[in-house]
Amino acid sequence: MKNDATFEIMAEVQGASDADLSLIVPPTYNIDDMDPRFCMVSLVFTGCYCIRSSKTLDPAFPGMVYIDGKETEAPLNAGLMPMFGQLLGIKIRKYVREYGRQFEIRLEGLVDEDGMRLEPFTFTLTTLTRTEPGIVYPEHDADVLDAARESAVLLKNENRALPLGRGSVVNPFGTGAVVFHLGCLGAGKINPRYSILVKEGIEKYSSLKLNEELYDFYRDERDILPSEEMLERAKALSDTAVVFIGRTSSEAHDNLPEKGNYYLTDEEKSLVEGLRGRFATVVAVLNTAYPVETGWMKNVDAVLWVGLPG
């Protein structure tokens, strides 16, 4: 059976009040924004585009999201949210990577708490175009770059693991290499004209080279070791591993005494330990707005804290 439950596309309207956040407007998505505004409702929505259901949904029927006709994964159902009701997070970040184009998003297979099947819901998501660095406000961009350079802190550097030599290959490990945070949420959130993330920073603005095979492996956003074959190929390029550990930051949500906040997750710890046994040198890059535990640092040669350099 089917019913007429409706979904509302959640999007912010310029100059709108908080009460207008659920207006139905043409949805857009900023590829470079790791933590969209929906994360201010809950950090679980990182990398998601949220829609709101008028019906309470049965979690036993998670549904499926199709992007341009291709099956991706079930939406994130965080249950009923205070003031917002039933929100669903459509995981976009892993699948939408092209600037300035339209994507067809289709959600189907949902059932409400009364056992009624919802009609499939389809909408068009448009990714924003990107301003090239240094063109619109070059003086401002230069100031931001200087601030980012001056605020990075080298917390540990045994055996002169850093800096890497000119022309060295960077073997990136961890979701943090792909999901790199340049700013925070809440009252401190900004809407930058562009973002320079890890891949572009290495390839365009340094003498270093990126192991793209490893980088693409972590687009799936899992903090696991790749296959032994991939690790051997990486070691042939460089016997240094660079593990990225990042955290989303938002007022009243972050730095909790939990794994994935102040504490590393079990997966992050296993990743660091696995690299220690396979590479001669292990470097950690901390992309966090707040302190994290340090016990795991005994397994790395160098730690560079870069904060939120955006």
N, C-alpha and C positions, 0 to 999 in steps of 0.2 A: 504494500500500500504506500501511497505517497501523500504528502501534504504540501501546503503552500508556504512553508517556513521561508523567511527571507534572510538574506545576508546583507550586511552593510559593509562597504569598503571603508576602512578606517584611514583617514588621511588628514593632515593638518591643512587648514586654510589660512592664507596670509591675513593677519589681523583678526582672526576669529577668536572668540572666547573659548574657554575650556569646554563649555556646553556644546560647542559646534564641531567637536572632534569626530563625531560619527556621521557627518554629512556625506552623502554619496557624491563623490567628485572623481574626475579621471585620475586613476592612481599612477604615481611615479615612483621610481626607485633609484637611489644613488648607489652605484656599485661600490664606490670607495668608502662608504659609510658603514663601518663594521657593526655599529650599534644604532639602528634606527630608533626613532622616537618611541616606537612601541615598547622598547626595552625599559622605558620609564614606568610602564605598568608592571613589568616583571622582567628580570634579566634573562629568564628562560627564552625570551623571544629574540635573542641575538641572532642576526642573520635571517630573520623572518619578515614577511609582510603579513600583517594581521587583518583578518576579517571578523565580523561579529555576527553571531547567529541569534535569531529571535527565539530559538527553541533551545532547551537544555538537551545536550547530546549524550547518547549512550557510549561510553568509552570502549565497550566491547566491539563497536563497529567504527574503527578509526578512519575509514575512508582512504582515498588515494588522490594525490595531486598529479596532474598531467601538465607539462609545460611544452607548448607547441606540439602537442599530441604524444609526447614521450612520457612514460611512467617515471615518476621520481620516487617519492616516499609519502607516507601518511603525514597529514598536518599535525602540528603539536597542539594537543588539547590540554590546556592547563586547568581545566575546570572553570567553575564560575568565579569571576574576578570581582571584587568589590567595586561598585560604581560602574563597571563595564559589562557585567553579565558574562555570557558565554563567548570567549574569544578563541580563535583558532589561528595558530601561526603557520603560515605557508613557508616552508624552508626554501628561500630564494638564493641565498648567497652562493651555494655550491653549484648552482645550475645556470645562473644568469650572469654572463661575463662580458657582454658586448654593450658598448656605450651607444646611446642614441638610436635605439630600435625598439620595436614593439614585440611583446611576447604574449601568447595566448595562455592564460592560466585557467585550468578546469579542475574543479573539485567535485568528486562524486563518491557515493557509497556510504554516506552518513545516515544514521538512524537516530531519532530522538528518543527521549526517555519513555515515551508511550509506545515505542515499537514502530513508529511511522517512518518510512524511508523518505529522505529529503530529495527533492529534485536536484540534478546536477547544476552546479553554479559555475558560470564562465565569465571572465572579464579580461580586459587587455591591460597589461602592465607595460608602461613605457619607461625605459631607462634614460637617465639624464645624460646629456652630452657633457663633455669634459673641456674645461678651459686649460690651455697649455700653461705650464709654470712660467712665471717671470714676465708675462706679457701685459696684464692689466695694471697691476700695482707692483712693479719690480722692486721698489724700495722697501715696501712692506714685506714682500717675500724674502728679501735679503735679511731683514731684521728677524723674521721667524726662524730662518735657517741658522743664524748666529746664536739665537737663544737655544735652539735644539742642540747645537754642538757644545755650547758651554754648560748645559745642564746635564749632559750624560756623565755618569760617574763610574769609574772603574773600581769595583769593590774587591776584586781579587785578580792577581795576574802572576801565577807561578811559572817559573822557567820562561818568562817572556813569551807566553802564548799569544799575546796581542801586542802590537798590531799584526795582522796577517800581512805577508809580503805582497808587493805589487804583482798583479797578475794571478794571485792565488785563486783557487776554486773554493767557493763557499758551499759546503755540504749542509743544507738546511734540514733540521729535524724538528718535528712538532707542529701542531696546528697553529701555534703562534707565529710561524713564518708566513702563513697565508692570512690569518686573521690578526692583523697588526693594528693596534689601537692608537689613534692619533689624538683623540680627545675623549672627554667624558660626557655623561648624560646629566640630566637635571638642569639647574640654573646655569651651569657652566657649558652647556652644549652650544656648539657653533655649527654653521653650515658653510664649510670651506668651498671655495671655487674649484679646488682640485685637491687630490691627496697623492703623495708619493709614497708608495708602500715598498715592501722589502724587494720584490722582484725588480721593479723599475729603478729603485735606488741603486741597486748593485749594477744593473746592466747599463744604465744611462749616466750615472753620476759617480762612478768609481772605476778603478782599474781592475777590480775583482771580476770574477766570472761565477755564474750561478749554475749549480747542478740542477738543471730543469727537471730531470727525471724525478729527483727527490721532491722538489717543490710541487710538482703535479701530483705526486703520491699523497701529499698532505692536504690537497684540496678537498679530500673526502672528510677532513676534520676529525681524524682519529689519531690519538697520541700513542701510536704503536710503532714497533720496529718494522721496517720493510723486510722483504725476503733476503736471505743470505746472498743470493745472486746480486741483488741491487746494492747491498752493502759492499760487496766485493768490488763492484764497478765504481762505487763512490770512493773507496779506499785507494783505488788505482789513480783517481784524480787528485785526492788529497787525504793525508792521514789525520786531518783535523775535522772534527764534527762540531757544528754550531747548532745548539738546541735553543729554540725560542719558547719562552714561557710568558703568556700574556693573560691579562685579566681585564674584564669590563669594569668600569667604575661609574657609580651613580649614587647620589645622595640617599642615605638610609638603606642602601641595598648591598654595599660592598664591604670588604674586609671583615667578613664574618668568621668566627672560629670554626670553619668547616673546610672540608676538602673541596678544592676548586675555588676557594677564596684565600684565606690566610695560609692554609695548608695546601701543598701540592696534592693532586689526585694520585691514586694508586698507579694509574697509567703513566702519568708524568714521571713519577719516581722510577718506575720500571724502565721507561725510555732512557732516562739519564744513566741508570745502572747498566743497561744493555750497551749503551755507547761507550761507557768507561771500559768495558771488556773487549771492545773491538777497535777503537781508535787510539792512536798514541796521544792525541790531545783532544780535550773536550772543552768547548767554550759555551757558556750560557749567556743568552741575552734576555734580560728581564724587562718586559714591556708592561709595567704595572704602575698604578697611581698610588700605591700604598705598600707598606712592607709585607713581605711574606716570610715564612719559616726559612731557616738557613741550614738545617741539618744535612740536607742533600748536597750542599755545596762542597762537601769533602770529596765528592766524586767528579768534580770538574776542576780544570786548571785555571780558568778565568771566568769572571762574572762581570758583565757590563750592564748596568742599569740605565735604561734610556727613558724611563718615565712615559709620558704621553707627548711625544715630540711634534705636536702639530699646532 
